[in-house]
């Protein structure tokens, strides 16, 4: 499965044809939202089916649309979704992060789950999250999540040791580190007063 941003291209008999904005992916799905229009962009989790891709889960959609009465199960939100608030240390959210190659040259950015380490003004320090079979895990450059489901993730994952700074603005968190993972991965946040790990108003 992959998390990507898609753009709607054409309505097709109760479904929407879409294409990914950053990678070569396309598909046609019944998205379970009313008020969609050509050109709308959504963040979704997709699964490969041969040459086509199917939306499995909706992560973000435009504010002008609403859920249809008969919303498909695949696009249903998580039961424990939290209200949109300023992120705090331990939140897990989706952010587009830029990666560098081995020779230091910039590569294209990618939408990836990240755990918030601290929030300072309008920026926050995050650590990207990778799959348990990733290079990060094999090289010992990350820490395995014990309760990855509580973090809003679909599979076992590891948190990179690399810190990145990104803007605070963006979609709301998809989950939050459990207590055991917070103590293992963010021990510095446990030692700081609450005001030091929340966004500055």
C-alpha positions as CSV (number, residue, x, y, z in Angstrom):
1,X,0.0,0.0,0.0
2,X,1.0,3.6,-0.5
3,X,-0.1,7.0,0.7
4,X,-0.4,9.5,-2.2
5,X,-2.1,12.7,-3.2
6,X,-4.5,12.2,-6.1
7,X,-6.3,14.7,-8.4
8,X,-9.8,13.9,-9.7
9,X,-10.0,14.0,-13.5
10,X,-13.4,12.7,-14.7
11,X,-16.7,11.4,-13.2
12,X,-17.4,7.9,-14.5
13,X,-20.8,6.3,-13.7
14,X,-20.9,7.2,-10.0
15,X,-17.2,6.8,-9.7
16,X,-14.2,9.2,-10.1
17,X,-11.2,8.7,-12.4
18,X,-8.1,10.0,-10.7
19,X,-4.4,10.3,-11.2
20,X,-1.6,10.8,-8.6
21,X,0.0,14.2,-8.5
22,X,3.6,13.1,-7.8
23,X,3.9,9.5,-9.1
24,X,2.6,7.4,-11.9
25,X,-0.6,6.0,-10.4
26,X,-4.2,6.1,-11.6
27,X,-7.5,4.4,-10.9
28,X,-11.3,4.8,-10.8
29,X,-13.1,4.6,-7.5
30,X,-16.4,5.3,-5.7
31,X,-15.0,7.7,-3.1
32,X,-18.1,8.1,-0.9
33,X,-18.1,11.9,-0.8
34,X,-20.7,14.4,-2.0
35,X,-19.7,17.6,-3.7
36,X,-16.5,16.5,-5.4
37,X,-15.4,18.3,-8.5
38,X,-12.9,17.8,-11.3
39,X,-9.5,19.0,-10.1
40,X,-10.1,18.3,-6.4
41,X,-7.1,16.9,-4.6
42,X,-7.3,14.2,-1.9
43,X,-4.7,12.3,0.2
44,X,-5.5,8.6,0.2
45,X,-4.0,5.2,0.8
46,X,-4.1,3.0,-2.3
47,X,-3.5,-0.6,-3.1
48,X,-2.1,-2.0,-6.4
49,X,-4.4,-4.2,-8.6
50,X,-2.3,-5.0,-11.7
51,X,-1.9,-1.9,-13.7
52,X,-4.5,0.0,-11.8
53,X,-4.8,1.2,-8.1
54,X,-7.7,1.2,-5.7
55,X,-8.4,3.7,-2.9
56,X,-8.4,1.8,0.4
57,X,-8.7,4.7,2.9
58,X,-9.4,8.5,2.8
59,X,-6.9,10.5,4.8
60,X,-7.7,14.1,3.7
61,X,-10.3,15.7,1.4
62,X,-11.3,19.2,0.5
63,X,-13.3,21.1,3.1
64,X,-16.2,21.8,0.7
65,X,-17.2,18.1,0.4
66,X,-19.0,15.9,2.9
67,X,-19.5,12.2,3.4
68,X,-22.2,10.5,1.4
69,X,-25.0,8.7,3.2
70,X,-23.7,5.3,1.9
71,X,-20.0,5.8,2.5
72,X,-17.9,2.8,1.4
73,X,-16.2,1.0,4.3
74,X,-12.8,1.5,2.7
75,X,-13.0,5.3,2.9
76,X,-14.4,5.4,6.5
77,X,-12.4,7.5,9.0
78,X,-10.8,6.0,12.0
79,X,-13.1,5.6,14.9
80,X,-10.7,7.4,17.3
81,X,-10.2,10.4,15.0
82,X,-9.2,13.5,17.1
83,X,-10.4,17.0,16.5
84,X,-8.2,19.3,14.5
85,X,-5.9,21.1,17.0
86,X,-2.3,22.3,17.1
87,X,0.0,19.3,17.0
88,X,2.0,18.3,20.1
89,X,4.9,16.0,20.7
90,X,4.0,12.4,20.1
91,X,1.4,13.1,17.4
92,X,1.7,11.2,14.1
93,X,0.8,13.1,11.0
94,X,1.4,13.1,7.2
95,X,3.9,15.6,5.9
96,X,5.7,15.9,2.6
97,X,9.4,15.6,3.3
98,X,12.4,16.0,0.9
99,X,15.0,13.3,0.8
100,X,18.7,13.5,-0.3
101,X,20.6,10.9,-2.2
102,X,23.9,9.4,-0.9
103,X,25.9,12.1,-2.8
104,X,24.0,14.9,-1.0
105,X,21.8,15.9,-4.0
106,X,18.1,16.7,-3.3
107,X,15.6,14.2,-4.5
108,X,11.8,14.6,-5.0
109,X,9.8,15.0,-1.8
110,X,7.4,12.2,-0.6
111,X,4.3,12.2,1.6
112,X,5.2,10.2,4.7
113,X,3.9,9.7,8.2
114,X,6.1,11.6,10.8
115,X,6.1,11.8,14.5
116,X,6.2,15.2,16.1
117,X,9.2,15.8,18.4
118,X,8.6,19.4,19.3
119,X,6.7,22.5,18.1
120,X,8.3,25.9,18.0
121,X,6.2,28.8,16.7
122,X,5.1,28.0,13.2
123,X,7.6,25.1,12.7
124,X,7.9,21.7,14.2
125,X,10.7,19.1,14.4
126,X,9.6,15.7,13.1
127,X,11.1,12.2,12.5
128,X,9.9,10.3,9.4
129,X,8.3,6.9,9.9
130,X,9.3,4.0,7.6
131,X,8.2,0.4,7.0
132,X,9.7,-2.4,9.1
133,X,11.5,-3.8,6.1
134,X,13.0,-0.5,5.0
135,X,16.6,0.5,4.6
136,X,16.3,2.6,7.8
137,X,15.4,-0.5,9.8
138,X,18.0,-2.8,8.2
139,X,20.8,-0.3,8.9
140,X,19.7,0.2,12.5
141,X,18.9,3.9,12.0
142,X,15.5,3.8,13.5
143,X,13.5,2.5,16.5
144,X,10.6,0.0,16.1
145,X,7.1,1.1,17.2
146,X,5.5,-1.3,19.7
147,X,2.0,0.0,19.2
148,X,2.0,1.1,15.5
149,X,-1.8,0.8,15.2
150,X,-2.3,3.5,17.9
151,X,-0.1,5.7,15.8
152,X,-2.6,5.5,13.0
153,X,-0.4,3.2,10.9
154,X,-1.4,0.2,8.8
155,X,1.6,-2.0,9.3
156,X,4.7,-2.5,11.6
157,X,6.9,0.6,11.3
158,X,10.1,2.2,12.6
159,X,10.8,5.9,13.5
160,X,13.9,7.3,11.9
161,X,16.6,9.0,14.1
162,X,16.8,11.9,11.6
163,X,15.1,15.1,12.6
164,X,13.5,17.4,10.0
165,X,11.9,20.8,10.4
166,X,8.5,21.3,8.6
167,X,5.7,23.9,8.8
168,X,3.1,23.4,11.5
169,X,0.2,23.9,9.0
170,X,-1.3,20.8,7.3
171,X,-3.9,18.0,7.9
172,X,-4.7,16.9,11.4
173,X,-2.9,14.0,13.1
174,X,-3.7,10.4,12.0
175,X,-2.7,9.0,15.4
176,X,-0.5,9.3,18.4
177,X,2.3,7.4,20.0
178,X,1.3,5.1,22.8
179,X,2.9,5.6,26.2
180,X,5.5,2.9,25.8
181,X,6.6,4.3,22.4
182,X,6.7,7.9,23.8
183,X,9.0,6.8,26.6
184,X,11.3,4.9,24.1
185,X,11.3,7.3,21.2
186,X,10.7,10.7,22.8
187,X,12.3,10.5,26.2
188,X,13.4,14.2,25.9
189,X,9.7,15.2,25.6
190,X,8.8,13.4,28.8
191,X,11.4,15.5,30.7
192,X,10.2,18.9,29.4
193,X,7.3,20.9,30.8
194,X,4.1,20.7,28.7
195,X,4.5,24.3,27.4
196,X,7.8,23.4,25.8
197,X,6.3,20.7,23.6
198,X,3.2,22.4,22.4
199,X,2.7,25.0,19.6
200,X,3.3,28.7,20.6
201,X,0.1,30.6,20.0
